[in-house]
Amino acid sequence: MKNALIPVVTMVGGGIPALVGGSVIIEYIFNLPGMGRLMIDALNGRDYPIISAINLIMATIVIANNLFIDLTYGWLDPRIHYQ
């Protein structure tokens, strides 16, 4: 059963970056407060330190997600091991 979960983990984990990136668009369209709205306001105001910080946070979330997915592969399938 665990071996069959690897494609499921891949698909679910691949959707996380889309959720992070989609938050910018959703917050802008529906005028919701959040990091996405802050990023759009910073882009319009050319506030480069805030733009850099939000990009760093979003990239960290995506990289941590990918690391979690890779470690989950090793837990689900004992044939996969990291040295």
PyMOL commands that set and color helices and strands:
alter all, ss='L'
color gray80, all
select helices_A, chain A and resi 3-29+35-45+48-76
alter helices_A, ss='H'
color red, helices_A
deselect
rebuild
show_as cartoon
